[in-house]
Amino acid sequence: MIRTFDLMSTQQAQIWALVIATVVLLPIYFVLILTRWPKPRCVHPRRASSFRPDLVPKCIDTIVIGSGSGGCTCANLLAQSGQRVLLLERHEKTGGCTHSFREKKCEWDTGLHYTSKAMSLKTRRPGAIMDFLSRGKQAWTPLDEPYDEIVFPSDADTRPGRPNENSYRFISGKENTVESILNSIDPSDDLLRSRAMRYMDLCQEINNCFVALGVSRILPAWLSRILVGNRVDRLMKFAAMSVRDVQHAILNVGYTAEDLLEEGCPTAPEGPDPDPSIRRLKAVLTHPIGDYAVQPRDATFAAHGVTMTHYMGGASYTVGATQNISVKTSSLLREFGGEVFVDANVHGIIIEDGRAVGVRVSNEKMLAECTSEAEKASIVITEIRAKNVVCATSIYNLYNKLLPQNLPIVKKFRDPNKRTVRQSNGHVFLFCKIKGDATELGLPTHNLWYFNGYDLDGAFDEYFANPTEVRPPTVYIGFPCTKDITWKKRFPGISNCIMISDGLYEWFEKYADKPCRHRSNEYMEFKEKLTRHLLDILYEFVPETKGRVEYHHLGTPLSEITYLTSFRAGSYGTKCLTTMFDEVNREWTTTPHTSISGLYLAGSDAFLPSVAGAMYGGALGASAVLGHVGTIRMGYALLSHLAKGLREENPKLTWYQSMYVAFDVFLNT
């Protein structure tokens, strides 16, 4: 009996030991699986090589097409996860809209003219992601206050006894901005002040709803409905409202956010507001329009709200050329066995049995040097295979150029009844070299925005109808030489300026098949008239530059096609209209997924326009490739990096406290 009892006790002990081991060790095992991430590797920045088939690595996991903010982010995160990634860029430089170029012994950025102050802080979501991508090598400088100033032509129409200013300043903090603006419009109107604050609060809510939208793109559908479904639904309702109508509802009628959702958004009357103070306030609060480029009556308030919030904490600029961002973030691919190529012309994505399995590529520089069709036909097109393909060069290039045109999904995209989204408008860029030191000349250290009147819809309509005779509705005026702290050392005695206004591809379409910089005399005359408008605005509002501009060159929407591979010159991917988030369009935009197995999206069309929006779109693209388990690992790695920054900022924080704060920062900032 004793021996039997001892045997049973031993068996029971073994069973209980197994149960305890399972209960304790299995969760630990799963935690280790879910938090497994390769050790960080040092970045050795090096510019990309020109495409050569013999330099392509073997056994590629993922090919990423396009090296803009979205493509570089996606490729970098996939590489850090342990994948072997091939990043392909058609242009001679990486970076897309973040690349910079030199000419006449001067330098200009092309798309990243400034970003939020949060990008410069590694204890905020955008800054933490950028710091993680560059392994701390990309530095930023916060801009002086005010970071933005809007200037208007003189206008005598004001309320009696109220200020009549034509300049309005944006300062860090929504309360500071509202107070600054109202002091220049009507300091005594407390009702207008409270409504302006309500407007800014709605912008912040929309920003939070976009965080929820991003979360919904990485979670299983059933779980996202439970956790963030309500916030995403609210966003979809706000997205169907135009900027003009929401401004009217809040500033004129006094609606709250709940009123807008419950009663719907009332339609604003046509034409400028009869109240001069409200008319001015509406125009000034349209300020971030330059980041999505759609006039107020057509623009979705969703894009406006998230952009306004993006800059509420201030702005920043890169230390050194903006080109450094893509060089530092893409160079990490090589540390994990991948590669980065420029001059890589992707002719198409290979689809086999309904799955993306690779791409066909040739050297763009060799193709451009061909003088005959026979020479072009002799250029070798290389097939490169991979487990996944990510398109980070817009859905319009994807479905119109890169995919086989006989695919059902391509035919569906090209059917106007199956979608209402379209590519955004293009822009006109004036690059100026200015003789003299920026400090000695007294050039602005902040950004200037010129608005051609307080009725912006009217200004857009007049300009689009007659661009050579009417000033542009909005013009960005920036001086990188005053924002980059390395500029004076790199370009002593020289300053630079970049001006950007709206431009339609349709104006220039007839010149598109002509060689770059040799399009025709008619084209040059058109450009000269646009240039004159911009220079007149520059000399009027920054008179220090008059007589100092020793070189200038105008880029048109055709330049965006040549240097950025934009489809029909769409600067921001999808145009941010009120129909952008309609049910019929959700298959195409603000998602990293496609209906083709192994094919994903990254960049602005995977989430939102702008450099930061494309960066988030790149992260979503990486998440889609990695799947749910891989996304958990990636999220843990990003949170750990942010938590480390928080502990460096506040050494008193424990690991658990810093992780909790990091999680809160990612979801709520």
Secondary structure by P-SEA (a helix, b strand, c coil): caaaaaaaaaaaaaaaaaaaaaacaaaaaaaaaaaccccbbbbbcccccccccccccccccbbbccccaaaaaaaaaaaaaccbbbbbbccccccccccccccccbbbbcccccccccccccccaaaaaaaaaacccbbbbbbccccbbbbbccccccccccccccbbbbcccaaaaaaaaaaacccccaaaaaaaaaaaaaaaaaaaaaaaaaaaaaccaaaaaaccaaaaaaaaaaaaccaaaaaaacccccccaaaaaacccccccccccccaaaaaaaaaacccccccccccccccaaaaaaaaaaacccccccccccaaaaaaaacccccccccccccccccbbbbccccccccccccaaaaaacccaaaaaabbbbbbbccbbbbccccccccccccccccaaaaaaaccccccbbbbbcbbbbbbbbcccccccccccbbbbbbcccaaaaaaaaaaaccccccccbbbbbbccccccccccccccccbbbbbbbbbccccccccccccccccaaaaaaaaaaaaaaaaaaaaccccccccccbbbbbcaaaaaaccccccccccccccccccccccccccccccccccccccccccccccccaaaaaaaaaaaaaaaacaaaaaaaaaaaaaaaaaaaaaacccccaaaaaaaaaaaaccc
